[in-house]
Amino acid sequence: MTPVPPEPSEVDLRHHGDAEIGGGLADFAVNVRTGTPPRWLAERIRASVADLAAYPDPRPARRAVARRHGRSADEVLLTAGAAEAFVLLARVLAPRRAVVVHPQFTEPEAALRAAGHEVERVVLTKDFTLDPGAVPADADLVVIGNPTNPTSVLHPAGAVAALARPGRTVVVDEAFMDCVPGEPETLASRLPAGIVVVRSLTKTWGLAGLRAGYVLADPHLVERLAEAQPLWAVSTPALVAVEACSAPEAVAEAGAWAVELAAERDRLAAELSARGLYVVPEARASFLCLCVPDALGLRALLRQRGYAVRRGDTFPGLGTDWLRIAVRDRSSNDALLDVLSDLGI
């Protein structure tokens, strides 16, 4: 199809957490795990520089991802982060009725609009849990996050899979699934017909600057996406990182971190709830979503005290009373709680 100008949106879909940080602010706005990449991974990436004279060979990393999820290599496409995956899907698919389930990461909708597609929004309510029946029956493209950014809600795999039907593509953004110990609700290892899973190494491994992610889908769609992708789109260092992070020992390391994260996240959520703040319940990712009166005002006060948090009003379905706060280590979280106490919260 011929792209047309994107429809105007009442929110800035291109606003992301990295716009909130800088100037020495303590970062509670970006969801990348602190202290990453780990030393062993950084060393592997540095060593890959010796091979930069050769063109990137994605085959070893592709096979490693396939083994990690119990898929075949022809069901895997490596991408320059999840963001490229959304752009490729928007370029290749030609939906008659595209629906994005919100609140969620805004890049999928932004990519669809930039490719000239009209986009409808299904906004979840009641603690942002998924009701498959809320999606129009004739939607032939549905995009949903799991666990969802910014709400941190983990939808049951069965509920997400129930969105699939003949003639419909369901894109599931699982960028934060490795925050969940054991990943019980992932569809990556099941990949029902019509389901496309997008994964990222950015958050858990601290690779936002490297751009490393992948798509899992049926081989025919993978082939179409690959044809739309520029040659050598994923660099040699990124391919080395993908292969390394897909190894069993790396998966085990991420799983151990997810267990530690869950304990600290639940503690922070309880502390915030005890102060009378509404925290979206059953958070399962590396961040919390809060509803507070005049959240933008509180965000400004926190910036004055040296703390950056993510505004929520740029997510469709939220508004000016919402914030997203990344979960850090205990001492950092306690420091933020002390500042909130100083502000009377």
Buried (B, 14 or more C-beta within 10 A) or exposed (E): EEEEEBEEBEBEBEBBBBBBBEEEBBBBBBBBBEEBBBEEBBEBBEEBEEBEEEEBEBEEBBBBBBBBBEBEBBBBBBBBBBBBBBBBBBBBBEBEBBBBBBBBBBBBBBBBBBBBBEBBBBBBEEEBBBEBEEBEEEBBBBBBBBBBBBBBBBBEBEBBBBBBBEEBBBBBBBBBBBBBBEBEBBBBEEBEEBBBBBBBBBBBBBBBEBBBBBBBBBEEBBEBBBEEBEEEBBBBBBBBBBBBBBEEEBBEBBBEBBEEBBEBBBBBBEBBBEEEBBBBBBBBBBBBBBBBEEBBEBBEBBBEBEBBBBBBBBBBBBEBBBBBBBBBEEEBBBBBBEBBEEEEB
